[in-house]
Amino acid sequence: MLLLRPHGRGTPFSRLLGMRAYSLKTPKGTRDYDAKDMALRQHIFDTITGVFRRHGAVTIDTPVFELRDTLMDKYGEDSKLIYDLADQGGEACSLRYDLTVPFARYLAMHGKAQQFQLKRYQLAKVYRRDQPAMTKGRLREFYQCDFDIAGQYDVMLPDTEILGVLTETLDALQLPVDYQIKLNHRQLLDGLFQVCGVLPSDVRSVSAAIDKLDKMSWADVRYELMHQRGIDGSVADRIGHYVQQQGDAQLIDSLARDDGLMAHAQASQGIKELQLLMSYGEVFDLQKRVRIDLSLARGLDYYTGIIYEAVAREKDVGSIAAGGRYDDLVGSLLPQDKKKKKKQIPCIGLSIGVERIYSLLQENQAEVARRGIRSHPTDVYVISVGDGLVKERMQLAKELWDAGIAASYMYKTKPKLEKQWAACDREEIPLAIIVGQDELDQGIVRIKDMAAKDDAQGKGQTVARTDMIATIQSLLKRAS
């Protein structure tokens, strides 16, 4: 039997076990969240899912890792950020990079093309070998909150609702900064590049460079196009003429008068769909938030229609939500039928960036307090005066629990009164029930509003024991 000396004496514990000493830390790009953090995060989750459910979405779940072949060749140059897992039994697997490709795999396995229609949401962690920036909410392990509409519908109807869901969600979160939604169309962008002289085989490469315009100047992007991606200078200049343009619906109308773009099938389709989207969007007041940005490229390979990003105006935290249409992704996972055609389930979706929203809200703790976001869910603390009255406190707590009220008491047989008050304050519990032998003999309890902090309450409101539950419920309802 191995006898270990108490900590602080003799040989270190790690050396006795033949272990090397190590520092306790979370892996790079990850972090812990305490009870106060989680209260705010749960508020964010509840707000987001409340909007998603109001729009008729149901939730599903998928594995945290997928077959590597399922994820490969879906993310363009970002594929290098995928976490590969060691082979544990004959299957090459990777941690999911996002929730979109796993959803497409789910549809490919369970959906029926031409018949399948689904509004789905999912809140889950994803993993990326990105360079983390913790203060800006860029981590290697983080939550995404996705809302997707899958199935055959008339043009731009699901797309308009998706943008409506996005604005409704961000407004419901009451962000401390204003935001705008950048909007573009993949068909317009791809067609525009080809009209400017880009070969179809080079479109994705050019897209990846243009997608950097939110972080780099046009001069730097132009240099990359010419010297790293082999694009002629005159072609790059024609691209620059378009991708530096931003505006409202009038910009789309001006593009519709561009004979070169309208003569190209892809560009023309993108322009017409954006015009229809902006027309439908007037119903949801999208014109207040949406701005056409021809530099928005969204580097992921699977987008086929409209693409969008929501960005904070005053804070450099990157996009706080993003998404787009991906009509061919499900089909890319399915085998061809006898006619050598792949079945399709068109989809459009959005992803809310929880970590970046959390970092924005966390900075304003006064606002968090104003919204009544508490780290502890307990609504009532049972306090005894004089003798410990432990069984009596337990009985009161049980009555509250049976009535669906969150309650707690100190795990001491004879707790000191000041320590009970301190626990109540520390955990921000709004109400206290005070009971002593006199109250027990008279069949009453005293209820004190711990948030009021005024002397007018005295020792608290006296109520009959039989009216305790109804009184507590009324006070909690009034405070909510």
GUTI-565653 format. One record per residue (C-alpha): residue number from 1; residue in three letters; x, y, z. Coordinates in steps of 0.1 Angstrom, whole numbers, plus 5000, padded with zeros to 4 digits. Layout:
BEGIN
R  num  residuo  east  north    up
R  NUM      ala     X      Y     Z
...
//
This chain:
BEGIN
R  num  residuo  east  north    up
R    1      met  5000   5000  5000
R    2      leu  5014   5034  4990
R    3      leu  5013   5060  5019
R    4      leu  5014   5096  5008
R    5      arg  5024   5125  5030
R    6      pro  5001   5155  5034
R    7      his  5004   5182  5007
R    8      gly  5033   5206  5013
R    9      arg  5056   5181  5030
R   10      gly  5082   5157  5016
R   11      thr  5082   5144  4980
R   12      pro  5057   5160  4956
R   13      phe  5027   5139  4948
R   14      ser  5034   5139  4910
R   15      arg  5069   5125  4916
R   16      leu  5056   5098  4939
R   17      leu  5033   5086  4911
R   18      gly  5061   5088  4885
R   19      met  5044   5117  4867
R   20      arg  5060   5148  4854
R   21      ala  5048   5181  4868
R   22      tyr  5024   5201  4845
R   23      ser  5005   5234  4846
R   24      leu  4967   5233  4847
R   25      lys  4952   5251  4818
R   26      thr  4926   5247  4790
R   27      pro  4939   5240  4755
R   28      lys  4947   5269  4733
R   29      gly  4915   5285  4719
R   30      thr  4892   5271  4746
R   31      arg  4880   5284  4779
R   32      asp  4859   5276  4810
R   33      tyr  4827   5294  4819
R   34      asp  4816   5300  4855
R   35      ala  4780   5302  4867
R   36      lys  4777   5340  4860
R   37      asp  4791   5334  4824
R   38      met  4766   5306  4819
R   39      ala  4737   5326  4830
R   40      leu  4743   5351  4803
R   41      arg  4750   5324  4777
R   42      gln  4718   5306  4786
R   43      his  4699   5339  4782
R   44      ile  4715   5342  4747
R   45      phe  4705   5305  4738
R   46      asp  4670   5310  4751
R   47      thr  4665   5342  4732
R   48      ile  4678   5327  4699
R   49      thr  4658   5295  4702
R   50      gly  4627   5315  4711
R   51      val  4629   5333  4677
R   52      phe  4637   5301  4658
R   53      arg  4608   5282  4673
R   54      arg  4584   5311  4667
R   55      his  4592   5307  4630
R   56      gly  4582   5270  4632
R   57      ala  4616   5253  4633
R   58      val  4622   5220  4650
R   59      thr  4655   5209  4664
R   60      ile  4677   5179  4656
R   61      asp  4711   5167  4667
R   62      thr  4741   5152  4649
R   63      pro  4774   5136  4660
R   64      val  4802   5159  4670
R   65      phe  4825   5141  4645
R   66      glu  4818   5130  4610
R   67      leu  4835   5107  4585
R   68      arg  4864   5127  4570
R   69      asp  4852   5122  4535
R   70      thr  4819   5139  4544
R   71      leu  4837   5171  4554
R   72      met  4865   5173  4528
R   73      asp  4863   5196  4498
R   74      lys  4834   5216  4513
R   75      tyr  4851   5246  4528
R   76      gly  4876   5259  4502
R   77      glu  4908   5271  4516
R   78      asp  4894   5268  4552
R   79      ser  4895   5230  4549
R   80      lys  4930   5232  4565
R   81      leu  4913   5243  4597
R   82      ile  4895   5210  4602
R   83      tyr  4905   5189  4632
R   84      asp  4913   5153  4621
R   85      leu  4910   5125  4647
R   86      ala  4933   5096  4651
R   87      asp  4920   5064  4636
R   88      gln  4902   5045  4664
R   89      gly  4887   5016  4645
R   90      gly  4890   5017  4608
R   91      glu  4872   5049  4600
R   92      ala  4889   5082  4593
R   93      cys  4869   5109  4612
R   94      ser  4872   5146  4619
R   95      leu  4855   5170  4643
R   96      arg  4827   5190  4626
R   97      tyr  4838   5224  4613
R   98      asp  4803   5237  4611
R   99      leu  4767   5225  4615
R  100      thr  4757   5229  4578
R  101      val  4776   5200  4562
R  102      pro  4764   5176  4590
R  103      phe  4728   5188  4583
R  104      ala  4733   5182  4546
R  105      arg  4745   5147  4554
R  106      tyr  4714   5142  4576
R  107      leu  4692   5153  4548
R  108      ala  4710   5130  4523
R  109      met  4704   5100  4546
R  110      his  4669   5108  4558
R  111      gly  4653   5131  4533
R  112      lys  4635   5124  4500
R  113      ala  4643   5148  4472
R  114      gln  4614   5167  4457
R  115      gln  4593   5158  4487
R  116      phe  4613   5168  4517
R  117      gln  4606   5201  4535
R  118      leu  4620   5210  4569
R  119      lys  4627   5240  4591
R  120      arg  4654   5230  4615
R  121      tyr  4675   5247  4642
R  122      gln  4705   5233  4661
R  123      leu  4727   5247  4689
R  124      ala  4760   5228  4692
R  125      lys  4797   5231  4694
R  126      val  4820   5232  4664
R  127      tyr  4858   5230  4661
R  128      arg  4884   5249  4640
R  129      arg  4922   5250  4641
R  130      asp  4920   5288  4637
R  131      gln  4943   5313  4653
R  132      pro  4923   5323  4684
R  133      ala  4915   5358  4696
R  134      met  4898   5352  4729
R  135      thr  4887   5388  4735
R  136      lys  4870   5390  4702
R  137      gly  4852   5357  4706
R  138      arg  4873   5338  4681
R  139      leu  4880   5304  4696
R  140      arg  4888   5269  4685
R  141      glu  4858   5254  4702
R  142      phe  4827   5274  4700
R  143      tyr  4789   5273  4697
R  144      gln  4769   5279  4665
R  145      cys  4732   5284  4665
R  146      asp  4719   5275  4630
R  147      phe  4685   5279  4614
R  148      asp  4679   5263  4580
R  149      ile  4650   5258  4556
R  150      ala  4653   5227  4534
R  151      gly  4631   5218  4504
R  152      gln  4616   5230  4471
R  153      tyr  4598   5264  4474
R  154      asp  4591   5294  4452
R  155      val  4621   5317  4445
R  156      met  4632   5340  4473
R  157      leu  4604   5332  4497
R  158      pro  4625   5312  4522
R  159      asp  4655   5335  4516
R  160      thr  4634   5365  4527
R  161      glu  4622   5348  4558
R  162      ile  4658   5338  4567
R  163      leu  4669   5374  4567
R  164      gly  4638   5383  4587
R  165      val  4647   5356  4613
R  166      leu  4683   5371  4614
R  167      thr  4672   5407  4621
R  168      glu  4645   5395  4645
R  169      thr  4671   5374  4665
R  170      leu  4697   5402  4666
R  171      asp  4671   5427  4677
R  172      ala  4658   5404  4704
R  173      leu  4693   5400  4718
R  174      gln  4694   5438  4723
R  175      leu  4731   5442  4714
R  176      pro  4750   5471  4728
R  177      val  4761   5481  4693
R  178      asp  4743   5487  4660
R  179      tyr  4747   5462  4632
R  180      gln  4741   5459  4595
R  181      ile  4737   5429  4571
R  182      lys  4760   5427  4541
R  183      leu  4742   5409  4512
R  184      asn  4755   5395  4479
R  185      his  4746   5367  4455
R  186      arg  4770   5339  4445
R  187      gln  4756   5337  4410
R  188      leu  4761   5374  4405
R  189      leu  4796   5373  4419
R  190      asp  4807   5343  4398
R  191      gly  4791   5358  4367
R  192      leu  4807   5392  4374
R  193      phe  4842   5376  4376
R  194      gln  4837   5358  4343
R  195      val  4824   5390  4326
R  196      cys  4856   5407  4338
R  197      gly  4877   5380  4321
R  198      val  4883   5354  4349
R  199      leu  4883   5318  4337
R  200      pro  4856   5295  4353
R  201      ser  4883   5274  4367
R  202      asp  4898   5304  4385
R  203      val  4865   5318  4400
R  204      arg  4869   5301  4434
R  205      ser  4905   5313  4437
R  206      val  4895   5349  4429
R  207      ser  4866   5346  4453
R  208      ala  4889   5336  4481
R  209      ala  4910   5367  4475
R  210      ile  4880   5391  4472
R  211      asp  4867   5377  4505
R  212      lys  4896   5394  4522
R  213      leu  4885   5429  4514
R  214      asp  4869   5434  4548
R  215      lys  4905   5430  4563
R  216      met  4927   5442  4534
R  217      ser  4928   5472  4511
R  218      trp  4919   5469  4475
R  219      ala  4956   5476  4466
R  220      asp  4967   5446  4486
R  221      val  4939   5423  4472
R  222      arg  4948   5435  4437
R  223      tyr  4984   5426  4443
R  224      glu  4974   5391  4455
R  225      leu  4952   5386  4425
R  226      met  4980   5394  4401
R  227      his  5011   5380  4418
R  228      gln  4997   5350  4438
R  229      arg  4967   5340  4418
R  230      gly  4979   5347  4382
R  231      ile  4952   5372  4373
R  232      asp  4960   5398  4346
R  233      gly  4962   5434  4358
R  234      ser  4934   5447  4335
R  235      val  4911   5419  4347
R  236      ala  4918   5427  4383
R  237      asp  4910   5464  4376
R  238      arg  4876   5454  4360
R  239      ile  4869   5433  4391
R  240      gly  4879   5462  4413
R  241      his  4853   5484  4396
R  242      tyr  4825   5462  4407
R  243      val  4836   5447  4441
R  244      gln  4843   5481  4457
R  245      gln  4806   5491  4452
R  246      gln  4781   5491  4481
R  247      gly  4746   5504  4484
R  248      asp  4709   5497  4488
R  249      ala  4683   5484  4463
R  250      gln  4693   5512  4438
R  251      leu  4727   5495  4434
R  252      ile  4709   5464  4422
R  253      asp  4688   5484  4398
R  254      ser  4720   5500  4384
R  255      leu  4735   5466  4379
R  256      ala  4704   5455  4360
R  257      arg  4712   5483  4335
R  258      asp  4746   5469  4329
R  259      asp  4744   5452  4295
R  260      gly  4775   5431  4301
R  261      leu  4762   5416  4333
R  262      met  4727   5411  4321
R  263      ala  4740   5392  4290
R  264      his  4756   5366  4313
R  265      ala  4732   5340  4325
R  266      gln  4746   5336  4361
R  267      ala  4750   5373  4367
R  268      ser  4716   5381  4354
R  269      gln  4700   5354  4376
R  270      gly  4717   5368  4407
R  271      ile  4706   5404  4399
R  272      lys  4669   5394  4393
R  273      glu  4668   5373  4425
R  274      leu  4683   5401  4445
R  275      gln  4657   5425  4431
R  276      leu  4629   5401  4441
R  277      leu  4644   5396  4475
R  278      met  4646   5434  4482
R  279      ser  4610   5437  4471
R  280      tyr  4598   5410  4494
R  281      gly  4621   5423  4521
R  282      glu  4601   5455  4524
R  283      val  4575   5436  4543
R  284      phe  4600   5427  4570
R  285      asp  4617   5462  4569
R  286      leu  4649   5446  4557
R  287      gln  4659   5478  4539
R  288      lys  4667   5493  4573
R  289      arg  4695   5467  4579
R  290      val  4705   5452  4546
R  291      arg  4733   5467  4525
R  292      ile  4744   5452  4491
R  293      asp  4781   5446  4493
R  294      leu  4796   5432  4460
R  295      ser  4829   5423  4478
R  296      leu  4812   5398  4501
R  297      ala  4823   5363  4488
R  298      arg  4819   5339  4518
R  299      gly  4848   5316  4512
R  300      leu  4829   5283  4517
R  301      asp  4826   5263  4484
R  302      tyr  4790   5251  4489
R  303      tyr  4771   5284  4485
R  304      thr  4750   5287  4453
R  305      gly  4727   5317  4459
R  306      ile  4724   5347  4482
R  307      ile  4751   5351  4509
R  308      tyr  4751   5374  4538
R  309      glu  4770   5385  4570
R  310      ala  4758   5405  4599
R  311      val  4786   5428  4613
R  312      ala  4787   5451  4643
R  313      arg  4792   5487  4633
R  314      glu  4812   5501  4662
R  315      lys  4832   5470  4672
R  316      asp  4858   5450  4653
R  317      val  4847   5415  4663
R  318      gly  4841   5402  4628
R  319      ser  4808   5388  4616
R  320      ile  4782   5380  4643
R  321      ala  4760   5360  4620
R  322      ala  4763   5347  4585
R  323      gly  4748   5322  4560
R  324      gly  4735   5317  4525
R  325      arg  4718   5294  4500
R  326      tyr  4734   5260  4493
R  327      asp  4712   5241  4468
R  328      asp  4738   5215  4457
R  329      leu  4754   5204  4489
R  330      val  4729   5176  4498
R  331      gly  4731   5163  4463
R  332      ser  4769   5162  4464
R  333      leu  4767   5136  4492
R  334      leu  4743   5114  4472
R  335      pro  4751   5088  4445
R  336      gln  4738   5094  4410
R  337      asp  4706   5077  4400
R  338      lys  4702   5055  4369
R  339      lys  4699   5085  4347
R  340      lys  4732   5098  4361
R  341      lys  4715   5127  4379
R  342      lys  4720   5136  4415
R  343      lys  4689   5143  4435
R  344      gln  4688   5177  4452
R  345      ile  4673   5191  4483
R  346      pro  4677   5229  4481
R  347      cys  4686   5246  4514
R  348      ile  4692   5280  4528
R  349      gly  4704   5288  4563
R  350      leu  4720   5311  4588
R  351      ser  4744   5307  4617
R  352      ile  4745   5330  4648
R  353      gly  4779   5335  4663
R  354      val  4773   5329  4700
R  355      glu  4808   5336  4712
R  356      arg  4810   5370  4695
R  357      ile  4776   5380  4707
R  358      tyr  4785   5369  4742
R  359      ser  4817   5390  4741
R  360      leu  4797   5420  4732
R  361      leu  4771   5415  4759
R  362      gln  4796   5406  4785
R  363      glu  4813   5440  4782
R  364      asn  4782   5457  4794
R  365      gln  4776   5442  4829
R  366      ala  4753   5470  4839
R  367      glu  4729   5460  4810
R  368      val  4732   5424  4821
R  369      ala  4721   5433  4856
R  370      arg  4693   5455  4842
R  371      arg  4679   5425  4824
R  372      gly  4678   5405  4856
R  373      ile  4702   5378  4844
R  374      arg  4713   5360  4876
R  375      ser  4739   5333  4879
R  376      his  4719   5314  4905
R  377      pro  4683   5303  4896
R  378      thr  4672   5302  4933
R  379      asp  4642   5325  4938
R  380      val  4637   5319  4976
R  381      tyr  4661   5314  5004
R  382      val  4648   5298  5036
R  383      ile  4664   5314  5067
R  384      ser  4660   5304  5103
R  385      val  4662   5326  5134
R  386      gly  4674   5314  5167
R  387      asp  4676   5276  5169
R  388      gly  4687   5259  5137
R  389      leu  4652   5245  5128
R  390      val  4668   5223  5102
R  391      lys  4639   5200  5096
R  392      glu  4615   5230  5095
R  393      arg  4637   5247  5069
R  394      met  4637   5215  5049
R  395      gln  4599   5212  5051
R  396      leu  4595   5248  5039
R  397      ala  4619   5242  5010
R  398      lys  4600   5210  5000
R  399      glu  4567   5229  4999
R  400      leu  4583   5255  4976
R  401      trp  4598   5228  4954
R  402      asp  4565   5210  4952
R  403      ala  4549   5243  4940
R  404      gly  4576   5246  4913
R  405      ile  4595   5274  4930
R  406      ala  4633   5273  4930
R  407      ala  4644   5274  4967
R  408      ser  4674   5267  4988
R  409      tyr  4686   5268  5024
R  410      met  4720   5265  5042
R  411      tyr  4734   5231  5049
R  412      lys  4741   5237  5085
R  413      thr  4721   5224  5115
R  414      lys  4726   5257  5133
R  415      pro  4735   5284  5108
R  416      lys  4744   5318  5119
R  417      leu  4719   5345  5108
R  418      glu  4745   5368  5093
R  419      lys  4759   5340  5072
R  420      gln  4724   5331  5059
R  421      trp  4719   5368  5049
R  422      ala  4753   5368  5032
R  423      ala  4745   5337  5012
R  424      cys  4713   5353  5001
R  425      asp  4730   5385  4989
R  426      arg  4760   5367  4973
R  427      glu  4737   5345  4952
R  428      glu  4714   5374  4943
R  429      ile  4683   5355  4956
R  430      pro  4653   5379  4953
R  431      leu  4632   5366  4982
R  432      ala  4638   5353  5017
R  433      ile  4615   5334  5040
R  434      ile  4623   5340  5076
R  435      val  4611   5316  5103
R  436      gly  4617   5312  5140
R  437      gln  4600   5293  5168
R  438      asp  4575   5322  5173
R  439      glu  4565   5320  5136
R  440      leu  4561   5283  5138
R  441      asp  4539   5285  5169
R  442      gln  4517   5311  5152
R  443      gly  4515   5293  5118
R  444      ile  4531   5323  5099
R  445      val  4562   5331  5080
R  446      arg  4579   5364  5072
R  447      ile  4588   5372  5035
R  448      lys  4614   5398  5027
R  449      asp  4622   5413  4993
R  450      met  4660   5411  4992
R  451      ala  4663   5433  4961
R  452      ala  4645   5462  4977
R  453      lys  4672   5471  5003
R  454      asp  4648   5494  5022
R  455      asp  4641   5498  5059
R  456      ala  4604   5501  5054
R  457      gln  4601   5463  5052
R  458      gly  4613   5459  5087
R  459      lys  4615   5422  5095
R  460      gly  4595   5413  5064
R  461      gln  4559   5409  5053
R  462      thr  4540   5385  5076
R  463      val  4517   5360  5059
R  464      ala  4498   5329  5070
R  465      arg  4517   5297  5063
R  466      thr  4487   5286  5042
R  467      asp  4491   5317  5020
R  468      met  4529   5314  5017
R  469      ile  4529   5298  4982
R  470      ala  4504   5321  4967
R  471      thr  4522   5352  4981
R  472      ile  4556   5340  4969
R  473      gln  4542   5333  4934
R  474      ser  4526   5367  4932
R  475      leu  4558   5385  4943
R  476      leu  4579   5366  4918
R  477      lys  4554   5373  4890
R  478      arg  4555   5410  4898
R  479      ala  4593   5410  4897
R  480      ser  4596   5392  4864
//
